[in-house]
């Protein structure tokens, strides 16, 4: 009988074969353990593919039925070069992953999260010498230079009065590319162009939400606040790096974003006015798709303020562009409302009447009936006009009452999400009581004017932000992707916010918010198979030193979160309580945890 070669080896060298087999099994086990720890849910392994620690961005998942990972002994600190890390807007990552992005369409400025093996999983350190930010309202006009040590914008925009370096501070005179003499005077001039009473751009509260595209350091939005107008100031992390970081450090509502290939994360009919002051956008590209995105976002009769050479210059090139834009606006049924000096203001129609009168084949077309204009998360822009519903066409307006009454008045679009006016009012009142409870717990620790930038991670109907209206704060209301339709209610109330997936990092700079509120966010995120641990590291990234978190969740989650606070190097101060039950309490074992982040430095940690 013949024997195979392997059998002959076993017969000849039984001990050798045993040793080889055991060694192979051991090596295989170590390999599985290594890669399992690299990709496992909630793992804390650093992938040092470029010599630095990586952390959460596209967050890890928890497998169904798997018990939570053991709390690690420590969380590493990122390299100091990552003090301004924005995980899903990391252009270094684009090169490392060799992403094929269309630069002409601005795809490289859009949201692209790293895969699990490229995640950061470390604590983002503050820059050397970081100071607690200057308090609002003084911060509108000056910030600490050491907190944002990027002064090239001051030199580049020195002739436009954006910002001035003054010793250890950076000052903001209120100028802009097309309002060198101050945003305050520019705002009054716009109100005069529109012939609003008293030269007030809010027009008696009918203009509340503004989108400022290509906002620079957001001085336009800063000076709108005194007019009871809140602007979503928007700019990409582009060659003018850190402009939005300056805006947020000042305490001005703003966010990173770009008109590229994807819809902005705001529902249809969110803004009464859009603004572009030489925002350097090619509005004619791709059949006017970027202007059609603004059309989607504007309410009936909304305005587009355009201050740019194409609106007023008489040289052949600018006149050619201006003529082409005028033709596109005409086909979109927009009209010139006012024109003066370097600005032109266009108005969106208030009904479908003009659309219905257009000839066959006129471009751009109307969007098909199956298109959802409120779907925004990772949805491509469409080169079509979003028509009004039959009801809005008939009523010829948004149906919203003026600000500030619209904050608490049930908006017409409630019925689209299945919420009754009575439920809306009950939600508003419940959050008023909840916020009163929160403030009693916070009061002993909060200094005057120390809270300005606030984030609500799961905003529902915006009740938390509405309850803070008497405070001198602004709230970034975040609606998780699974609750996306509710974002329209946030804007109808005269608030601002964005849709987001909390399995990924939020597109903002580190040290952005003074207070973060998370109601059931951890339960909802874990239910989607994502990691509590990664979400905590992300909260640490975007929370300012000496800032607070209010976490309202199950007692099990609260207990688990508390074990991580020391690893995050947070302050030892915290308070925990069992809140009063109310109509929104889904869990009987609900708990509230309030904790504070400590200011630390890499140098101080290294000395320990």
C-alpha positions as CSV (number, residue, x, y, z in Angstrom):
1,X,0.0,0.0,0.0
2,X,1.4,3.4,-1.0
3,X,1.7,6.2,1.5
4,X,1.3,9.9,0.7
5,X,4.3,12.2,1.4
6,X,2.6,13.7,4.4
7,X,2.0,10.3,5.9
8,X,5.6,9.4,5.3
9,X,6.7,12.5,7.1
10,X,4.4,11.8,10.1
11,X,5.7,8.2,10.3
12,X,9.3,9.3,10.0
13,X,9.2,12.5,12.2
14,X,6.2,12.3,14.5
15,X,7.6,14.7,17.0
16,X,8.7,17.2,14.4
17,X,5.3,17.1,12.8
18,X,3.6,17.7,16.2
19,X,5.8,20.7,16.9
20,X,5.2,22.2,13.4
21,X,1.4,21.7,13.8
22,X,1.3,23.2,17.3
23,X,3.4,26.1,16.1
24,X,1.2,26.7,13.1
25,X,-2.0,26.7,15.2
26,X,-0.4,29.1,17.7
27,X,0.6,31.5,14.8
28,X,-2.9,31.3,13.3
29,X,-4.4,32.1,16.7
30,X,-2.2,35.1,17.2
31,X,-2.9,36.3,13.7
32,X,-6.7,36.0,14.3
33,X,-6.3,37.8,17.7
34,X,-4.3,40.6,16.1
35,X,-6.7,41.3,13.3
36,X,-9.7,40.6,15.5
37,X,-8.5,43.4,17.8
38,X,-7.9,45.6,14.9
39,X,-11.4,45.4,13.5
40,X,-13.4,44.3,16.4
41,X,-16.3,46.4,17.8
42,X,-15.2,49.1,20.2
43,X,-11.5,48.1,19.8
44,X,-8.9,50.5,21.0
45,X,-6.0,49.5,18.7
46,X,-4.1,52.2,16.9
47,X,-3.3,51.6,13.3
48,X,-0.1,53.5,12.8
49,X,0.0,53.4,9.0
50,X,1.5,56.9,8.8
51,X,3.3,57.0,12.1
52,X,0.4,58.4,14.1
53,X,-2.5,57.1,16.1
54,X,-5.8,56.8,14.4
55,X,-9.3,57.2,16.0
56,X,-12.9,56.9,15.3
57,X,-14.5,58.4,12.2
58,X,-16.5,55.6,10.6
59,X,-17.3,54.1,14.0
60,X,-16.9,50.5,14.9
61,X,-19.9,48.3,15.3
62,X,-21.2,46.1,18.2
63,X,-22.3,42.6,17.0
64,X,-25.8,41.6,17.9
65,X,-25.9,39.8,21.2
66,X,-22.3,40.5,22.0
67,X,-21.5,41.8,25.5
68,X,-19.7,45.1,25.7
69,X,-15.9,45.1,25.4
70,X,-14.0,45.5,28.7
71,X,-13.1,49.1,29.5
72,X,-9.5,49.6,28.5
73,X,-6.8,50.9,30.9
74,X,-6.2,54.0,28.8
75,X,-7.0,55.8,25.6
76,X,-3.9,57.0,23.6
77,X,-3.4,60.7,22.8
78,X,-3.2,61.7,19.1
79,X,-0.1,63.3,17.7
80,X,-0.1,67.1,18.2
81,X,-0.2,67.6,14.5
82,X,-3.8,66.3,14.7
83,X,-5.0,69.1,17.0
84,X,-7.4,70.3,14.3
85,X,-8.5,66.9,13.2
86,X,-11.8,66.5,11.3
87,X,-11.9,62.8,10.6
88,X,-14.3,62.7,7.6
89,X,-12.8,65.8,6.0
90,X,-9.2,64.7,6.2
91,X,-7.6,65.4,2.8
92,X,-4.4,63.4,3.8
93,X,-6.7,60.4,4.0
94,X,-7.8,61.0,0.4
95,X,-4.3,60.6,-0.8
96,X,-3.5,57.6,1.4
97,X,-6.6,55.8,0.2
98,X,-6.1,57.0,-3.4
99,X,-9.7,58.1,-3.6
100,X,-10.7,59.1,-7.1
101,X,-12.4,62.4,-6.4
102,X,-13.5,65.0,-9.0
103,X,-11.7,68.2,-8.0
104,X,-13.7,70.3,-10.4
105,X,-16.9,69.3,-8.7
106,X,-15.5,69.9,-5.2
107,X,-15.8,66.3,-4.2
108,X,-12.6,66.5,-2.2
109,X,-14.3,68.9,0.2
110,X,-17.2,66.6,0.8
111,X,-17.8,64.1,3.6
112,X,-15.6,61.0,3.2
113,X,-15.0,58.9,6.3
114,X,-12.1,56.5,6.7
115,X,-12.6,52.7,6.8
116,X,-12.2,50.9,10.1
117,X,-8.5,50.2,9.6
118,X,-7.8,53.9,9.0
119,X,-9.8,55.3,12.0
120,X,-8.3,57.5,14.6
121,X,-8.8,56.1,18.1
122,X,-7.1,58.6,20.2
123,X,-7.9,61.8,22.1
124,X,-7.3,65.0,20.1
125,X,-5.0,67.3,22.1
126,X,-5.5,71.1,22.2
127,X,-2.7,73.2,20.5
128,X,0.2,74.2,22.7
129,X,-0.7,77.0,25.1
130,X,-4.5,76.7,24.5
131,X,-6.7,79.0,26.6
132,X,-10.3,78.8,27.6
133,X,-12.1,80.8,24.8
134,X,-13.1,84.4,25.4
135,X,-16.8,84.6,26.4
136,X,-19.6,85.8,24.3
137,X,-20.4,88.6,23.4
138,X,-16.8,89.8,23.5
139,X,-15.7,86.8,21.5
140,X,-17.6,88.1,18.5
141,X,-14.8,90.7,18.0
142,X,-11.7,88.9,19.4
143,X,-10.3,85.4,20.1
144,X,-7.1,84.1,21.5
145,X,-4.5,83.7,18.7
146,X,-3.0,80.6,20.4
147,X,-6.3,78.7,20.1
148,X,-6.3,79.0,16.3
149,X,-2.6,79.7,15.4
150,X,-3.4,80.2,11.7
151,X,-2.9,83.8,10.8
152,X,-2.4,83.5,7.0
153,X,-6.0,84.6,6.4
154,X,-5.2,87.9,8.1
155,X,-2.5,88.6,5.5
156,X,-4.5,87.3,2.6
157,X,-7.6,89.3,3.4
158,X,-5.9,92.3,4.9
159,X,-7.5,94.6,2.3
160,X,-11.0,93.3,3.1
161,X,-11.0,93.8,6.9
162,X,-11.8,90.2,7.7
163,X,-9.4,89.9,10.7
164,X,-6.4,91.6,12.2
165,X,-3.6,90.0,14.4
166,X,-3.2,92.2,17.5
167,X,-0.7,90.8,19.9
168,X,-2.0,87.6,21.5
169,X,-5.4,88.1,20.0
170,X,-7.1,88.1,16.6
171,X,-9.6,90.9,16.1
172,X,-12.6,90.9,13.7
173,X,-13.6,94.4,12.5
174,X,-16.7,93.0,10.8
175,X,-15.6,93.4,7.2
176,X,-16.0,91.1,4.3
177,X,-15.1,90.8,0.6
178,X,-18.0,93.0,-0.4
179,X,-18.6,94.9,2.8
180,X,-15.2,96.4,3.7
181,X,-17.0,99.0,5.9
182,X,-18.7,96.6,8.0
183,X,-21.4,93.9,7.9
184,X,-23.8,96.1,10.0
185,X,-24.0,98.8,7.3
186,X,-24.2,96.2,4.6
187,X,-27.2,94.5,6.3
188,X,-29.0,97.8,6.5
189,X,-28.4,98.5,2.8
190,X,-30.0,95.1,1.9
191,X,-33.0,96.0,4.0
192,X,-33.3,99.3,2.2
193,X,-33.0,97.6,-1.2
194,X,-36.0,95.4,-0.2
195,X,-37.8,98.4,1.2
196,X,-38.4,96.7,4.6
197,X,-39.9,98.9,7.4
198,X,-37.3,100.6,9.6
199,X,-34.5,99.2,7.5
200,X,-34.8,95.9,9.5
201,X,-33.8,92.9,7.4
202,X,-36.0,90.6,9.5
203,X,-39.1,92.4,8.1
204,X,-41.2,92.0,11.2
205,X,-40.1,88.5,11.8
206,X,-40.9,87.1,8.4
207,X,-37.2,86.6,7.7
208,X,-35.6,84.4,10.3
209,X,-33.4,81.7,8.7
210,X,-30.6,82.7,6.4
211,X,-28.0,80.5,4.5
212,X,-24.7,82.3,4.0
213,X,-22.7,80.4,1.4
214,X,-19.0,80.9,1.3
215,X,-19.2,82.9,4.6
216,X,-15.6,83.5,5.3
217,X,-15.2,84.1,9.1
218,X,-19.0,84.6,9.3
219,X,-19.1,88.3,10.1
220,X,-22.4,88.6,8.1
221,X,-24.0,86.0,10.3
222,X,-22.5,87.6,13.4
223,X,-24.2,90.9,12.8
224,X,-27.5,89.3,11.7
225,X,-28.0,88.1,15.3
226,X,-28.9,91.6,16.5
227,X,-31.7,91.6,13.9
228,X,-33.2,88.4,15.4
229,X,-32.0,86.5,12.3
230,X,-30.0,83.3,12.6
231,X,-27.7,82.3,9.7
232,X,-26.3,78.9,8.9
233,X,-22.9,80.2,7.8
234,X,-21.4,77.7,5.5
235,X,-17.9,77.3,4.0
236,X,-15.6,74.4,3.1
237,X,-12.3,73.5,4.7
238,X,-10.5,74.7,1.6
239,X,-7.5,76.9,0.7
240,X,-8.9,79.5,3.2
241,X,-8.3,76.9,5.9
242,X,-9.8,77.5,9.4
243,X,-12.2,80.2,8.4
244,X,-15.1,78.2,10.0
245,X,-12.9,77.4,13.0
246,X,-12.5,81.2,13.5
247,X,-16.3,81.6,13.2
248,X,-17.0,78.9,15.8
249,X,-14.4,80.2,18.2
250,X,-16.2,83.6,18.0
251,X,-19.4,81.9,19.0
252,X,-21.2,82.4,15.6
253,X,-23.5,79.7,14.2
254,X,-21.6,78.1,11.4
255,X,-20.6,74.7,9.9
256,X,-18.3,73.1,7.3
257,X,-19.9,72.3,4.0
258,X,-19.7,72.7,0.3
259,X,-21.9,73.0,-2.7
260,X,-20.4,70.0,-4.6
261,X,-22.2,66.9,-5.7
262,X,-24.4,66.1,-2.6
263,X,-27.4,67.9,-1.2
264,X,-26.7,70.1,1.8
265,X,-28.0,68.3,5.0
266,X,-31.0,70.6,5.3
267,X,-34.6,69.9,4.2
268,X,-36.5,71.7,1.5
269,X,-37.9,75.2,2.2
270,X,-35.6,75.8,5.2
271,X,-34.4,79.4,4.6
272,X,-36.1,82.7,3.8
273,X,-32.8,84.2,2.3
274,X,-29.6,82.8,0.8
275,X,-26.5,85.0,0.6
276,X,-23.4,84.9,-1.5
277,X,-20.9,87.7,-1.2
278,X,-18.2,86.9,-3.8
279,X,-18.4,83.2,-2.7
280,X,-16.5,82.2,-5.9
281,X,-19.1,79.6,-6.9
282,X,-19.7,78.7,-10.6
283,X,-23.5,78.9,-10.5
284,X,-23.8,78.0,-14.2
285,X,-22.1,74.6,-14.0
286,X,-23.9,71.4,-14.7
287,X,-27.1,73.0,-16.0
288,X,-27.3,75.3,-12.9
289,X,-27.4,72.4,-10.4
290,X,-26.0,74.5,-7.6
291,X,-28.6,77.3,-8.0
292,X,-31.3,74.6,-8.1
293,X,-30.0,73.3,-4.8
294,X,-30.6,76.9,-3.4
295,X,-34.0,76.8,-5.0
296,X,-34.8,73.6,-3.1
297,X,-33.7,75.2,0.2
298,X,-35.6,78.5,-0.2
299,X,-39.1,79.0,1.0
300,X,-41.8,80.4,-1.3
301,X,-40.9,84.0,-2.2
302,X,-37.4,83.6,-0.7
303,X,-34.5,85.8,-1.7
304,X,-31.1,85.2,-3.1
305,X,-28.7,88.1,-2.4
306,X,-25.8,88.0,-4.8
307,X,-22.9,90.4,-4.3
308,X,-20.3,89.6,-6.9
309,X,-18.6,91.1,-10.0
310,X,-20.9,89.1,-12.2
311,X,-23.8,91.2,-10.8
312,X,-22.4,94.6,-11.6
313,X,-19.1,94.6,-13.6
314,X,-19.1,95.7,-17.2
315,X,-16.1,93.9,-18.6
316,X,-16.9,91.4,-21.3
317,X,-16.3,88.3,-19.3
318,X,-18.4,89.2,-16.3
319,X,-21.2,90.6,-18.5
320,X,-21.2,87.2,-20.4
321,X,-21.6,85.3,-17.1
322,X,-24.2,87.8,-15.8
323,X,-26.3,87.4,-18.9
324,X,-26.2,83.6,-18.8
325,X,-27.2,83.7,-15.1
326,X,-30.0,86.1,-15.8
327,X,-31.3,83.6,-18.5
328,X,-31.1,80.7,-16.1
329,X,-32.9,82.6,-13.4
330,X,-35.6,83.5,-15.9
331,X,-36.1,79.8,-16.8
332,X,-36.3,79.0,-13.1
333,X,-39.0,81.6,-12.8
334,X,-37.0,83.8,-10.4
335,X,-37.1,87.6,-10.8
336,X,-34.9,90.5,-10.0
337,X,-36.4,92.2,-6.8
338,X,-33.7,94.9,-6.4
339,X,-30.4,95.9,-7.7
340,X,-28.0,98.5,-6.4
341,X,-24.2,99.1,-6.5
342,X,-22.5,95.7,-6.2
343,X,-25.6,93.6,-5.3
344,X,-28.6,92.1,-7.0
345,X,-31.4,90.4,-5.1
346,X,-33.4,87.7,-6.8
347,X,-36.8,86.4,-5.7
348,X,-38.1,82.8,-5.9
349,X,-41.8,82.4,-7.0
350,X,-44.5,81.9,-4.5
351,X,-46.5,79.3,-6.4
352,X,-46.3,76.9,-9.3
353,X,-48.0,79.3,-11.7
354,X,-44.9,80.3,-13.6
355,X,-43.7,76.7,-13.9
356,X,-47.0,75.7,-15.5
357,X,-46.7,78.4,-18.1
358,X,-43.3,77.3,-19.4
359,X,-43.1,75.8,-22.8
360,X,-42.4,72.1,-23.4
361,X,-38.8,71.1,-23.0
362,X,-37.7,74.2,-21.1
363,X,-34.7,73.5,-19.0
364,X,-34.3,72.9,-16.1
365,X,-37.2,70.5,-15.8
366,X,-39.4,70.0,-12.8
367,X,-38.4,67.2,-10.5
368,X,-40.4,64.0,-10.8
369,X,-43.2,63.4,-8.4
370,X,-41.3,60.6,-6.7
371,X,-38.4,62.8,-5.7
372,X,-38.3,63.5,-1.9
373,X,-36.9,67.1,-1.6
374,X,-36.3,66.5,2.2
375,X,-34.0,63.5,1.7
376,X,-30.5,64.8,2.2
377,X,-28.1,62.4,3.8
378,X,-25.7,61.2,1.1
379,X,-28.3,62.2,-1.6
380,X,-26.9,63.6,-4.9
381,X,-28.1,67.0,-6.1
382,X,-30.5,67.0,-8.9
383,X,-30.7,69.5,-11.8
384,X,-34.4,70.0,-11.5
385,X,-36.9,72.4,-9.9
386,X,-38.7,71.3,-6.8
387,X,-42.4,72.3,-7.3
388,X,-44.7,73.2,-4.5
389,X,-47.3,70.9,-3.1
390,X,-50.9,71.5,-4.2
391,X,-51.6,73.1,-0.8
392,X,-48.6,75.4,-0.9
393,X,-49.4,76.4,-4.5
394,X,-52.8,77.4,-3.4
395,X,-51.8,79.2,-0.2
396,X,-48.8,80.9,-1.9
397,X,-46.7,81.0,1.2
398,X,-45.0,78.8,3.8
399,X,-47.8,79.1,6.4
400,X,-45.3,80.1,9.1
401,X,-46.1,82.9,11.6
402,X,-43.4,85.5,12.2
403,X,-40.5,85.0,14.6
404,X,-40.5,84.7,17.6
405,X,-44.1,83.3,17.6
406,X,-43.1,80.5,15.2
407,X,-40.8,79.0,17.9
408,X,-43.8,77.6,19.8
409,X,-46.5,77.7,17.2
410,X,-47.3,74.3,15.6
411,X,-46.0,74.5,12.0
412,X,-48.1,73.2,9.1
413,X,-45.6,70.5,8.1
414,X,-46.2,68.7,11.4
415,X,-48.9,66.6,9.7
416,X,-46.2,65.3,7.2
417,X,-44.4,63.6,10.1
418,X,-47.6,62.4,11.8
419,X,-47.4,64.7,14.8
420,X,-50.5,66.6,16.0
421,X,-50.4,70.2,17.3
422,X,-51.3,68.9,20.7
423,X,-48.3,66.5,20.7
424,X,-46.1,69.4,19.6
425,X,-47.2,71.6,22.4
426,X,-46.8,68.8,24.9
427,X,-43.3,68.2,23.7
428,X,-42.4,71.9,24.0
429,X,-43.7,72.1,27.5
430,X,-42.0,68.9,28.5
431,X,-38.6,70.1,27.4
432,X,-39.2,73.4,29.1
433,X,-39.4,71.5,32.4
434,X,-36.5,69.2,31.6
435,X,-34.2,72.2,30.8
436,X,-35.2,73.8,34.1
437,X,-34.0,70.6,35.9
438,X,-30.8,70.6,33.9
439,X,-30.0,74.2,34.8
440,X,-30.6,73.6,38.5
441,X,-27.9,70.9,38.3
442,X,-25.5,73.0,36.2
443,X,-25.9,76.3,38.0
444,X,-23.3,75.7,40.8
445,X,-20.6,75.0,38.2
446,X,-21.4,77.2,35.2
447,X,-19.9,80.7,35.1
448,X,-21.7,83.6,33.5
449,X,-21.6,83.6,29.7
450,X,-19.4,80.5,29.7
451,X,-21.9,78.5,27.5
452,X,-22.4,79.8,24.0
453,X,-22.1,77.0,21.4
454,X,-24.6,74.2,22.1
455,X,-25.2,70.9,20.3
456,X,-28.3,68.7,20.7
457,X,-27.4,65.3,19.3
458,X,-30.9,63.9,18.9
459,X,-33.2,66.9,18.6
460,X,-36.5,65.3,17.8
461,X,-38.8,68.4,17.4
462,X,-36.3,71.0,18.7
463,X,-37.9,71.3,22.1
464,X,-34.5,71.4,23.9
465,X,-33.3,74.3,21.8
466,X,-36.6,76.1,22.1
467,X,-36.4,75.9,25.9
468,X,-33.0,77.6,25.7
469,X,-34.3,80.6,23.8
470,X,-34.1,82.9,26.8
471,X,-30.4,82.1,27.1
472,X,-27.7,83.9,25.1
473,X,-26.8,80.7,23.2
474,X,-27.2,79.1,19.8
475,X,-28.0,75.4,19.3
476,X,-26.8,73.1,16.5
477,X,-29.8,70.7,16.3
478,X,-28.8,67.3,15.0
479,X,-31.4,64.9,13.6
480,X,-30.0,61.3,13.3
481,X,-30.5,59.8,9.9
482,X,-33.2,57.5,11.1
483,X,-35.4,60.5,12.1
484,X,-34.5,62.6,9.1
485,X,-38.0,63.9,8.2
486,X,-38.2,65.8,11.5
487,X,-35.5,68.2,10.5
488,X,-38.0,70.3,8.6
489,X,-39.8,71.1,11.9
490,X,-36.5,72.4,13.3
491,X,-36.2,75.0,10.6
492,X,-40.0,75.8,10.6
493,X,-39.5,76.8,14.3
494,X,-36.8,79.3,13.3
495,X,-34.0,77.1,14.5
496,X,-31.0,75.6,12.7
497,X,-29.4,72.2,12.5
498,X,-28.3,69.3,10.3
499,X,-29.0,65.7,9.6
500,X,-26.2,63.3,10.6
501,X,-25.3,59.7,11.2
502,X,-23.8,59.2,14.6
503,X,-22.0,56.1,13.4
504,X,-19.6,58.7,11.8
505,X,-17.7,61.7,13.0
506,X,-19.5,65.1,12.8
507,X,-18.0,67.6,10.3
508,X,-16.7,70.2,12.7
509,X,-13.4,71.3,14.2
510,X,-12.2,70.0,17.6
511,X,-13.2,72.1,20.6
512,X,-16.3,73.5,19.0
513,X,-19.1,73.2,21.6
514,X,-19.5,74.4,25.2
515,X,-22.4,72.1,25.9
516,X,-23.5,68.8,24.3
517,X,-26.9,67.3,25.0
518,X,-27.5,63.6,24.2
519,X,-31.0,62.2,24.8
520,X,-31.1,58.5,24.1
521,X,-28.3,59.0,21.5
522,X,-26.2,56.2,23.0
523,X,-29.2,53.7,23.0
524,X,-30.1,54.6,19.4
525,X,-26.5,54.5,18.2
526,X,-25.8,51.1,19.8
527,X,-29.1,49.7,18.4
528,X,-27.8,50.5,14.9
529,X,-24.8,48.4,15.6
530,X,-22.3,51.2,16.3
531,X,-20.0,51.8,19.2
532,X,-20.6,53.7,22.4
533,X,-16.9,54.0,23.0
534,X,-16.3,55.6,19.7
535,X,-19.2,58.0,20.2
536,X,-17.6,59.1,23.5
537,X,-14.3,59.8,21.8
538,X,-16.1,61.8,19.2
539,X,-17.9,63.9,21.9
540,X,-14.6,64.5,23.5
541,X,-13.2,65.7,20.2
542,X,-15.8,68.3,19.6
543,X,-16.3,69.5,23.2
544,X,-14.4,72.5,24.5
545,X,-12.2,72.1,27.6
546,X,-14.3,73.0,30.6
547,X,-17.4,72.3,28.6
548,X,-20.3,70.1,29.8
549,X,-22.2,67.1,28.5
550,X,-25.7,66.2,29.5
551,X,-26.4,62.6,28.8
552,X,-30.0,61.3,29.3
553,X,-30.2,57.5,28.7
554,X,-30.8,54.2,30.4
555,X,-29.2,53.5,33.8
556,X,-27.1,50.7,32.2
557,X,-25.6,53.0,29.6
558,X,-25.0,55.8,32.1
559,X,-23.1,53.3,34.4
560,X,-21.0,52.2,31.5
561,X,-20.3,55.7,30.3
562,X,-19.1,56.8,33.7
563,X,-16.3,54.2,33.6
564,X,-14.9,56.0,30.5
565,X,-14.8,59.5,31.9
566,X,-11.4,59.1,33.6
567,X,-9.9,57.6,30.5
568,X,-11.1,60.7,28.6
569,X,-9.1,62.7,31.1
570,X,-12.2,64.6,32.1
571,X,-12.7,66.6,35.3
572,X,-13.7,64.6,38.4
573,X,-16.8,66.7,38.7
574,X,-20.0,65.1,37.7
575,X,-23.6,64.8,38.9
576,X,-26.1,62.0,38.3
577,X,-29.8,61.9,39.0
578,X,-33.0,60.1,38.3
579,X,-35.2,62.6,36.4
580,X,-38.9,63.1,36.9
581,X,-40.9,60.8,34.6
582,X,-42.8,62.5,31.8
583,X,-44.5,61.8,28.5
584,X,-41.2,61.5,26.6
585,X,-39.6,59.0,29.0
586,X,-39.3,55.8,27.1
587,X,-37.4,53.9,29.7
588,X,-38.4,53.5,33.4
589,X,-34.8,53.4,34.5
590,X,-33.8,56.6,32.8
591,X,-30.9,58.5,34.3
592,X,-29.3,61.9,33.7
593,X,-25.5,62.3,33.9
594,X,-23.8,65.7,33.7
595,X,-20.0,65.8,33.4
596,X,-17.3,68.3,32.7
597,X,-14.3,68.1,30.4
598,X,-11.0,69.1,31.9
599,X,-8.4,71.3,30.2
600,X,-5.2,69.3,29.8
601,X,-2.1,69.6,27.6
602,X,0.3,67.0,26.1
603,X,3.2,68.5,28.1
604,X,1.3,68.2,31.4
605,X,0.3,64.6,30.7
606,X,3.8,63.7,29.7
607,X,5.2,64.8,33.1
608,X,2.9,62.5,35.0
